[in-house]
């Protein structure tokens, strides 16, 4: 059961996030809106604020003596790897925005989806079909690279799913003409195909991990289309509160855990989980009351 929850059910979360981000961003590009600078500025500001908090805590907690080395490493992590372990998606998202914008500026946006499929295929072979990929001459060098994790996160998962949002924007008008029953059948079929692929890969022992699989891509498209077909406008205010709560919980949970450990080092894992969720939820709900506030938008927007 734990494997199903941690290794299967949660796998669509990150792809869905990047696809949604790509959908709304490319939607504005298609309308020729100048959105690049404002989008990057907002991402960078939120990322910088939280990174600054964690870097100060890390510097104090671990007592770094090599200040110059710490600064250099921190800057490099900030730009590429992620300033803290859970912030990798910030540079991945910003790089995806830059790549997609460049393709639009050079009138090459039609090449984005083929590029996404190629990159995603390389990523899938290096994850779910690793035993096969490691035998392919060029790809094996990529998979054996010490920083393959960074490459996979940014260029083989983040960027392809961000471009997936553009693909959904392109096919939306035709796809949404399908009835709910047909879309539901497609969605269920995508889920079955995804689970069957995971079962096959794990049973054969081909995988290094099952973070991304070939069928996860069409599944993400199916989920997005089904949700676009069935919007819930009455829950717009509630969704805004949930967005702020979710963002704050994700950004702050390592900080909250660190504080709990400082004042209660003997807290068991279950207790740590419950306390972290409770504290993040309370603070997140309070912040959601001030969703229009500029500071709240910066730290949980």
N, C-alpha and C positions, 0 to 999 in steps of 0.2 A: 504493500500500500504506500509506504514512504517513497519507494522508487517511482511509483506512478505519479505521486503528487509533485515531488521535487524534480524529477527528470523528464516527465512527459507533459503533464497539465500546464506547468508554468512556462514551457518552451515557446508558447505563442506570444507571451507578454512583450518581450523586447522587439520581435519582428512587427507586432501590431503597433507599437509605439513609433517605430521608424516609419512605417507605412502611413500612419495618420499624419505624422509631421510632414512627410513628403507630399501627401495628398493636398494638404492645405497650403503648403508653400508653393508647389508647382501650379496650383489653381490660380494663385496671384500672379505668377509669372506668365501664365497663359493669358491673363487679362492685361499684361504689359504694365503691371504695377511695380514701382521701384521699392522693393521690399528687402533687398539684400542687406543693406547697412543697418536698418532698424532691427532686423531679425538677428543678425550677428551680434549687435550691440546688446540686445536683451539677453541672449544666451551667455555672452561673455561676462556681463555684469553679475548675473546670478552665479555663474560658475566661479568667478573671481572672489566674490564675497564668501561663499562656502569654503572655497579652497584656502583662503586666508585663515579662516577659523581653524580648519583642520591642520594646516601647516604649523600654526603657532602651538597648538596642542601637541603635535608630534614632536616639535622641536623641544618643548619643555619636558614632555614625558620621557623621551628617549635620551635626553641630554647630549645632543650632538656637539662635538668639539670642533669638527671641521666645517666651519660656517660657510666657507667658499664652496666646498663640495656639496654641502646641503642645498645651497641656493641654486647651483648649476643643475643638480639632479631634480630639484623641485620645479624649475622652469621647464626642463625637458619633459618631465612627467605631465606638467600642466598642458603643454602643447600637443603631446602625442599620446601618452599612455593613460593619462588621467591623474589628477593631483592626489586623489585618494582612491582606494580600490573600487569603490562603487561609482566613481565619477567618470569612468572610461567613456560613457556614452556622450559626454559633452564634446570632447575633441572629435569623436566619430561623427556626431551630428553636424558640427561646424564644418568639418572637412567635406561631408556629404553636400551641405548647402553650397559650399564653394565650387565643388565639381559640377553639380547640376546647374548652377548659375552660369558658370563658364560655358557649358554646352549650349545653354539658351542664348547667351550673348554672341556666340559664334555661329548661331543658327544650325547647330548640330544636335538638337534635342531628339531627333528621330533615332539617333544612335544610342541613346541612353538605355532603352530597354534591352537591346541585344547585348550591350556591355554588361548590364546587370545580370543577365542569364549566364553569361560566360564566367563572370566573377563568382556568382553564387554556386555554379557547378564546381568550380575549383575549390570553393569552401566546403561544399558537401563531401567531395571526395577526400578532403583532408580531415574530415571529422567522422562522419558516419561510415565512410568507405576507406578508412585509413589504410587497411591492410592491402588494398588495391593501389591506392594513390602513392604509397611509399615506394612502389616498384616502378612508377613512371618517372623516367630520368629527370625531366625539368621540374615537374611538380614535387618530386621527392626532396629536392634541394630547398624548396619553399617550406615544405612541411617540417623539415629537419632544422630550419632556421630557429635560433634561440628566441627570437621575438615574433614567432609565428602567431602567437596569441593576439598581439597588437594588429598584425596584418589582417587576421581573420575578423576581428571585431570591427575594424574600420572599413576595409575594402571588400571583404568577402561576406559580410553580414549587414553591417550598418548601411553602407552605400546601396547595395542591391535592394534592400527593403525600403529605403528612402525612395529609390527610383520606382519601386512597386507602387508607391502612392501616385506617382505620375501616370503609371499604366492604368491604375484604377480610374483616375480622372479622365483618361482618354476613352475608356470603354464604358464609362458609367451610363451615359445616355442610352446606349443600346441595351446594356445589361439590365438596367432597371425597368425596361419594358417587359421583362419576364415577370410572370406572376410569382407570388410568395411561395406557392407550392413548388414550382420549378426551382426557385432559388434555395428553398429549404432542402430539396432533394440533392442539389449540387453541394450544399454545405455538408449534409450528412455523408454524402459520397466522399467528399474531401477529407472528412474526419476519419472515415473507415480506411481510406487509402493511406493516410498519415500513420495511423496506428498499425496498420499491416506492415508498412515499411519499417517502422521502429522494431516491431516484433521480429521481422526477418533479419534485420541488421544485428540485433542483439543475439538472436539465436545462432546466427552464423559466426558471431564474434568478429565482424569486420571492423567495428567502430573503435575509434580512439575516444569519442564521445558522441552523443546524439543531440548536440545543441542545435544543429541544423541538418535537415534532411530535404531531399528533393521535393517531397510532397508538402512540406511546410509552406512553401511559396504559394501554390494554388490555394491552400487552406486559408492563408492570410487574406488573399484576394476574395475568397468566398465569404469569409466573416465580414470583411469591410462592406462588400456589396449588400449583404443581407441587412446589416445595420443601417446603411444608407437608404435602403428600401423601406425601413421601418423606424423612422426617427421618432423621438419622444419629446416634442417641443414643450410639453407641460412640465417637464423635469429639468428645464434649462438652468434655473436657479440652483436646484439641488446638485446638478452636475458640476456647476462652478465651485460649490463648496467641496464636493468630493475631489475635484481636481486639486484644489489648494491643500486639502488634507493629505491626498496621496503624494503630492510633491514634497510637502514638508516632512512627511513620514520617511520618504526615501532619502531625502537630503540629510536628515538629522539623526537617523537611527544609530549610526556608529558613534556619534557624539553622546547620545543619551546612554548607550551601553557603556561608554567609557566613564561617564559620570557615575553610573550605578556601580561599576566595578571599583571606583575610587572610594565610595562610601559604603560598599557592601561586597567585599571581595568573595564572600562565601555563597553568594546567590547562585543557586543551581540554574542549569540551562533553561528549564521550563519557566522558572521564576523570572529569569532575565528576559525571556521572550514576552511574557505577560506584562511585566513592568514597562518594557520598552514600548510595546504597542499602546498600553494605557496612557503613558506620558505623552507620546507623540500624538495620539488621538485627541487628548484634552487640549493640548497646545494648538494642534491643527484646527480644531473646531473653533477655538477662540479667534485664531487668525482669519478663519473663513467669514467671521462676522464683519471683518474689515477688508473685504476682497477688493474694494476700490482704492484702498490706501496704497501709495506708491512704494512704501517700504515693504508691505506685505507682497506686492507684486514682484518685488526684487528677490525676496527670500523664499517665496513659495508660489510664484507665478508660473 
